[in-house]
Amino acid sequence: MSLNRIELLFEGSFLKRHGLLLLKPDRAVEFIYECEKQGVVLLGSDVFLLSQDHIQPLMELGIDFTLVSNSYPIITRYNMAREKIRSTENLYYEIVIEV
């Protein structure tokens, strides 16, 4: 797996499970700030609940901007994603960006 420039900045923060690079909420918010700073387009976020042996996607908590990309200005995407992540605990996030 080849990491992009932003993923390299957060390499030590990722929990790697089943090919996913997952971040705790505070680091996911920082990741989104870094995307904004570097002008990287945010496509969405996927949310997971982890246990020792299982990974459960929580589709209802994720965000997908790919189908509504023209509906939200880029700055609104960053803000929406950060606010949604800040409102949760004990979950992990995969931040999906345009590379």
N, C-alpha and C positions, 0 to 999 in steps of 0.2 A: 504494500500500500504506500503510495506516494502522498506526502502531506503537502498542502499548499502553504503559502507564506504565513497566513494567520494561524493555521493549525500548528505550524512549527513553533510559534510563540507560546502556545498552550500545551505543547506536547507532554509535559510532565503532569498536567492537570487531568488528562483524559483517563477515564476508566474504559478499558477496551473489553467489550463483550460481543461475541458473535459477529465480529467484523464492524461493529459500531464504535464510534468515538463519542463517549458520553461524558457530559459535564454536570457537576452539581450546580444548583441554581445560581449561586454567587459568581461562579466562574463562567457560566453561560451568559449572564448579564455582561460581564467584562468582555467576553468574546464578541458579543453584539456591538458593544462600544468600539471595539477595535475594528470591526467590519465597517462601522459608520466612519470612523477616523480615516480608514484607508479607501473608502469609496467602494466597498465590495457590496454587491446587491444581496440582500437577505431574501431567500426564497421561502423560508418557513422554519418551523421547529417541530421535532418529534419528541414525544414525552414517554418516559418509561418508568415503571415501578419495578424495582429490583429486589429479589430475595437471594438467599445464598445459592440456590440452584436454578432459579427461573428469572426470566425477563418478560415483563408484561407490557405491551404497548398500550398507551392510553390515548386512543385516537381522538376522543372528544376534547382533550386538552391541548392538542397540537394546533399549529397554525400552518396554513398552506396559502401562500400568496401567488402561486403559479397560475391559478385559474382566474384570479382577480387582480393581476399585476397592474392593470391600468386604472383600477378603482382607488388605489391608495398611493399617495406620493411616497417616495422612498423613506423620507424622514418619519412618516407615520408608521411605516412597517417596523422600523427600529424601535420606536416608542411603544407600539402595541405589543411587540414580542417581549420587551423588557418588563412591562407592567404585568403581563400574564405570568411570566416566570417568577417575578417577585412575590406573587400571591400564592406560591406553593412551597411546600417543604417535602423533604424525603423523596424527591423525584429526581430523575436524571434526564438530561436533554441532549439531543443531537441537533445541532444548528446546521441548517441546510443553506448553503450559499452558492452563488454563481461563480464558477471558476473559469 
